[in-house]
């Protein structure tokens, strides 16, 4: 049987501190482990956000009791210059070296998402300069605030309207601006949750010019399209939104040809009572850390798991070796995680599994892939 190392999810939200009714570090570490994920990189938009040395220390201490289950690393956040000063101290002070090892990069929100952590232009420019100076990974949530502001006049009528209120051009414009700053400051830039074909082309073109830019795509942008709003409703609302099939097909091309460096889930649990609300707009985000390997393994074994759609042309070219690259080798390199490559997951190519809400370990207790049949299975060694 084929074996994998414990996998890496380089984009998760474990909600602690401040949002423990949705999830905790312990509950989501357990969910990750059950999905074959041994290392997670957690985002800073908690309450309070991770934007100081003391708040980073607090998160590291909270994660200590779960470290045997899943090794959780943390991204620093910044919305004002004082936060960047704290980060520079973390990067430059030898006495903080042990704490620095738990910090995998700086996360910038170029428009507001959950947590309202948008950085203004002067802070963004300074952040790119700082990360260029220290060759420190800068992860960008690329949506363009001006575009989204203009599109906010489109009424929110249902979850499908969310994809119109945060359109593809918003992501593309923001990616272009981020790449320009990375080129100027020699910043190692990582584009989070890439969702558009044109955004991917921007990444490819920048690399050809020598820009240090990498990118990730989520399972939900590879598996879902706007057609899924009919069944998911608010459960499918996420930032950036799910897109049209043309984008989905070309993202799969990027996975297969190596343009996409990582598959990361953007695991973002919310309660069903929040996602299914009919009183206003549901929050954006959906869980995924414990099902990503099952979904990808099924595709690599020739079975497209979506119950009502056909696979994009290149999707079934996925191989288990590509999964290893996308969910271990590349995130390990990009974020300098030093994760062990020892065999930890035994792949069963003859097995099968049904993903259900009831078999999820995430505290929120649901999955957008409820009822999906997948081919193959795995066990922990």
N, C-alpha and C positions, 0 to 999 in steps of 0.2 A: 504493500500500500504506500502511496505517496505521502510525504510528511512536509509540513510547513513549520517555520518558526512561529511563535506567537505574533499575531499581526498588530499593525499600528493603525489607529484612527487619528489622523492629525487635525481633526476639527470636531470637537464635541462641546456641548453645554451641559454641565452637570448640576447647575442651578444653586449650588451651595457656596456661600451663605446667602440667606435672605429669601430664597424661593423654595424652601424645603418641602412645601406642599406639593410641588411638581416633581421634585427629584432630590436626591442627596448624592454626595460623592460615593457613599457606600452602596446605595441601591444601584447606581449606574455603573459602578465598577463591577458589580456582580453581573449586570446585564452584558457588559462588554466581554467579560470572561466567558460567559455562556455562548457568546458569538465568536469565540476564538481570538478576541482582541486582548492583547496583554499590555499594550501601551496606548494611552490616550493623551491628546494635547487639548487642554480645556481652555475655553475662551474667557475673557475678562468681564463680560457683561452680567455680573452677579450684583447683589445688593448688600454691601457696597461693591463697586467695581474694583478690579485688581489694578490699581494705578499708583501704588506706593510700595516701598520695600516692606513696610509693616503688614500691608494687606496680602502681599505675596507670601510672607512668612506664615500668616494665619492660614492661608489655603494649604500650604505645604504641611503644616501641622495637622490640619483636618484630614489630609489624605494619608497620613502615616499609617493609620489603622487599617487602611484598605490596600496598602502597597503589595502585600502578598497575593492579593486577588488581581489587581491591575495597577500598573505603574502610571500614575497620573502626573503629567507635566503641565505647566501653566504658561499662558500667554499674558504678557503685560499689556495694559491698555493706556491710552493717553488722549485726553481732550483739551488739556491746557499745557503751557510750557513747564509748569511745575512738575507735572507727571514725567515729562521728558528728562528733567533734572534728576528725578529719582531713578529713572532707568539708567542714565549715564553713571550715576554712583554705583548702581548694581553691576554695571559692565566694567567699571574701572577700578573699584576698590578691592584689593586682594583679600581683605578680611571677609568679603561676601562671596568668595568663590564657591563655597559649598551650596549656598542658596542659589547662586547663578545657574548651577547645574540643573535646577528644577524649572528654569525659565527657558522656553523654547523659541521665543520670538516676541515681537511687538505686533499687536493687532490694531489696525486702524479701520474705523468705519467711515467711509467717505460719504455716506448718507445715514440717516437714522434707521435703525432696525430695533429689535428688542433691546431695551436698556437705554435707548436714546444717547448713544456715545459718539455721535458725529464729531469729527475734528474739523475745525475751521482751516482755511487755506494756509495761514501762517504757521499753525501747529503742524499741519500735514507736511509742509515744506521742511520745517525743522526736523521732523521725525525721519524723513527720507535722508536728510543730511547726517543725522546721528547714526542711523543704521548703516549708512554707507561708510562712515568713519570707523565703525567697529566691526564691519562685515557681519552684522547681526540680522537674522531674517525678519523682514517686514511683511506681514500678511495683510492684504487689503480686501475689505468687503467693498467691491466696486459697484456702486450705483451712484448716479449723478444727481445730486440734490436739486439742481435747477430744473432738470428734466422731470424728476418726480414731482416737484412742486407744481410745475405747469400741468402735469397730468392728473393732479389731485382734484381738478375740477370735474373729472369723470366721476359720476356718482358710484359709490360702492353699493351695488344692488345684490350681489351674491359673490361667492368665492371666485367665480370665473372673471369677474370684473377686476380682480386684483392684478391679473396679468396685463390688463390694459393700463392700469394706474401706475405700474412700474414696468414700462415696456423695455424691449430688447435694446433700443438705442441708449437707454439710461446706462445699462451695463457697459456697452461698447464705448461710449463717451468717457466714462470713468476709467476704464482699462487703459484707453489711450493716454489720458492725463497721468495715470499712475506710472505707466511705462516711460513717459517723458521725464518724469521726476527721477525714476530709477536710473535712467540713462545719464541724467545730469550729475547725480551724486554717486554713481557706481554702487547702488543699493541692491542687495539680494532680495528681490521682490517675489512674493508668492501670491498668486491670484486665488482667492478663496472661491469655492462653489461656482466655477465657471458654468454658464448656462446657455451661451449663445455661440452660434457658428462664427459670427463675425468677431466676437471677442477672442475666440480661439485663433482666428487668423492673425489678429493683432499680436498675440503671444508668439506665434510662429515667425512672423516677420521680424519682431524685435530680437528674437534669438539669432536670426540670421545676421543681424547687425551687431551681435555680441553683447546684447543687454542680458544682465543676470536675472532672468525671469522664469519662474516655474508656475505650475498651476495644478489645481485639483478639480474633479467633478464629483458630484454626489450620485448615489444610486437613484434618488428620486428624479434627477434630471436625465438619467439614462433610461429609466423605466416608465416614467409617467409623462403624459402630455396634457394639454388643456382639455382633451376629451375626457380625462379622468375626473374632472370637476363634477360630472354628472353623478358619479357614485360616491366620491369623497366629500364633496361640499367643502365646508370650512376645514376639514381635516387635511385637505391638500393645499391649504394656504401657507406659503413659505416665502422668504426673501433670499435671493431673487426668486420670482415666481416660476412655476413650471411653464414650459414653453410649447411651441408647436412641433410637429413631427419632423419638419425640415431641420430644425436645430438639433433635435434628438439624434437624427441619423448622422449628422456631421460630427457631433460629439463622439459618437461611437467610432467614427473614422479616426478621430484623434486619440482615442484609447488604444486602438489597434496599431496605429503607426508611431506611437510613442510621443506625440505632442503633449498629451495629458500625462503628467508625472504621477499623480496620486488619485486614488479614489478615497474620499473621506465623506463621512455621513452627514456632517452638520447636525448631528443628533441633538434635538432641541425639544425636550418633552414639555407638553402642556396637558392639563387634565381634559378629559372628554367634555366635561361640563363647560369648559372654556372654549374648546374648539367647536362644539355643536351649538353654541349660543345663537339664539334668534334675536337677541337684544343688542344690536350694534355689530361691530366688526370683531371676528375672532382673532386671537393673537397668531402671529406667523411662526411657523416651525413645526417639525414633526420628528418622531423618534426613528432611529435606524441602526444604532451601533450593534445590536445583537443579531441583525438579520442580513447584514451586508455580505458576509462570506457565503451564507446559504444561497442568496440570490445570484451572486457572481459564479459560484461553483456550478449551480444549475445551468447557467448559460455556457460555461466552459465545457460542460458535459453534453451540450447540444439541445438543451431544453429551455426554451424561452418561457419564463414563469408567469408573465402577464396573462390572465385568463381570457382576455377579449381582444388582444392586438397581436399582430405579427411582428417578428423581430426586424429591426433595421438590417439592411443588407450585410453590414460588417460585424454585427453583434456576435454571431455564432463563430466568428474567428477568434474569439477570446480563448486563451489557454490558461491552464493552472499556473504556468510559469509567468504569464503576464500578471495574474492576480498577485503572485509573490512580489513582483516588481512594483506594482501599484499600491500595495498595502503593507509592504515591508521595506524593500530595498530603497526605493526613492524617498519616502518620508524619513527613513532612518538617516539618509545622507543629507537631505535638505535641512533638517532641523537638528542635526548632529546629536542624535538621541542615544547612540551607543547601545541600542537594544540588542539582546542576544539573538544570534542566528541559529541557536541549537534547535533541533526538531522538538516541537511542542504540540502539534496538531496532526492527527492521523486522518487522512482523507479516505472516505469510503465511497468509491465511485458507483457502487451498486445500490446504495441506500436511497431513501426518499424521505421527505419530510413535508408536513403541512404547517405553514406559518399561520398562527391564530392569535387573537388578542389574549386568549386564556393562557398560552404558553410563553408569554413575554415576562421577563424579569424586571424590566424598567418600571419604576414606581407609577408612571402614568397609566400603565396597563393596557396599551393599545398599539396597533401598528397600521400604517396605511396599506400594508400588504396582507391584511386579514383574509384568510381562506386561500391564499396562493399555494399551489403545489410546486415543490422544487425537487429536482433530481439530485442525488448524491447526499451525503451526510458527512459528519466528521465527529471525532472524539478527541479529548485532550489526553496527551500522553502522560 
